[in-house]
Amino acid sequence: MPEASIFKTNQQNAATGEMGQTYLASGQKLAMRLWQEAPSEPGSEPKPETRRDYETVGYVIAGRAELHLEGKVVQLQPGDSWVVPQQAAHTYRIDESFTAVEATSPPARADERDAT
């Protein structure tokens, strides 16, 4: 039977990453993180594309953004959710102060998966 330990992470005490993410609860196979970002500069290009060694699912709490995924552009607004498959080329452009929660599998923070 698996161990039934309880882990709690409070946003105010959580670690933050170089990209501005706040690392929330993390297990062995799944992790959550919080994004709170200011809008991109008017007329600016999205951040450079990247590919990650994890799958991401997200949910928009507030604000608006564009998800550029494998050559397609998806508009994100409150109530929307999205999926970025593992190793898919993607980037984001923040159009309005943005708050979202993402889950990553395997955990993004483990083994320096968020480092590049």
C-alpha positions in Angstrom: 0.0 0.0 0.0 1.4 3.5 -0.9 2.4 5.9 1.8 -0.4 8.2 2.8 1.7 11.3 3.7 0.2 14.7 3.4 2.2 17.5 1.7 1.1 21.1 1.8 2.6 24.1 0.0 1.5 27.6 0.7 1.9 30.2 -2.1 3.5 32.8 0.1 6.3 30.3 1.1 6.6 28.5 -2.2 9.8 28.5 -4.4 9.8 30.5 -7.5 11.5 29.7 -10.8 13.6 31.8 -13.2 10.6 32.2 -15.6 8.4 33.7 -12.9 6.5 30.6 -12.0 5.6 29.7 -8.4 6.0 26.0 -7.6 3.0 24.7 -5.8 2.4 21.1 -4.6 4.5 18.4 -6.3 4.3 14.6 -6.2 6.5 12.0 -7.8 4.5 12.0 -11.1 2.6 15.3 -11.2 3.3 18.9 -10.1 1.4 22.2 -10.0 2.7 25.7 -10.6 1.1 29.2 -10.6 1.8 31.9 -13.2 1.1 35.6 -12.4 2.4 37.7 -15.3 2.2 41.3 -16.4 1.3 41.9 -20.1 3.9 41.8 -22.8 5.0 45.2 -24.2 2.6 46.4 -27.0 3.9 45.2 -30.4 6.4 42.8 -28.9 7.0 39.3 -30.2 6.2 36.2 -28.1 9.0 34.8 -26.1 11.3 32.3 -28.0 9.8 28.9 -28.7 10.8 26.1 -26.4 10.2 22.3 -26.0 9.9 20.7 -22.6 10.4 17.2 -21.3 7.0 17.2 -19.7 3.3 17.5 -20.6 1.5 20.6 -19.4 -2.2 21.2 -18.7 -3.4 24.6 -17.6 -6.4 26.7 -16.5 -6.8 30.5 -16.9 -8.0 32.2 -13.7 -7.7 35.8 -15.0 -6.3 37.8 -17.9 -5.7 36.9 -21.5 -2.8 35.3 -23.4 -1.9 33.7 -26.7 -0.5 30.2 -26.8 1.6 29.6 -29.8 1.7 25.8 -30.2 3.3 24.0 -33.2 2.5 26.8 -35.5 -1.0 27.5 -34.3 -2.2 30.3 -32.2 -4.8 29.7 -29.4 -6.4 32.7 -27.5 -6.7 32.0 -23.8 -9.1 33.8 -21.5 -10.6 33.2 -18.0 -12.3 29.7 -17.8 -10.2 28.3 -20.7 -7.9 25.3 -20.2 -5.2 24.0 -22.5 -2.7 21.2 -23.1 0.9 21.4 -24.3 2.1 17.9 -25.2 5.6 16.8 -24.2 8.3 18.1 -26.6 5.8 20.3 -28.5 7.2 23.6 -29.8 5.4 26.4 -27.9 5.5 29.9 -26.5 3.1 32.4 -24.9 2.4 36.1 -25.3 0.6 37.7 -22.4 -2.0 40.2 -23.6 -3.5 41.2 -20.2 -2.3 40.6 -16.6 -2.5 36.9 -16.5 -3.1 34.3 -13.7 -3.1 30.6 -14.4 -2.5 27.3 -12.8 -0.6 24.5 -14.6 0.0 20.9 -13.9 3.0 19.1 -15.3 3.8 15.5 -15.7 6.4 14.4 -14.9 7.0 17.3 -12.5 8.6 20.3 -14.3 10.9 21.2 -11.4 12.5 17.8 -11.0 15.7 16.9 -12.7 16.0 20.6 -13.9 13.3 20.2 -16.6 12.5 23.9 -16.2 16.1 25.0 -16.5 16.1 25.6 -20.3 
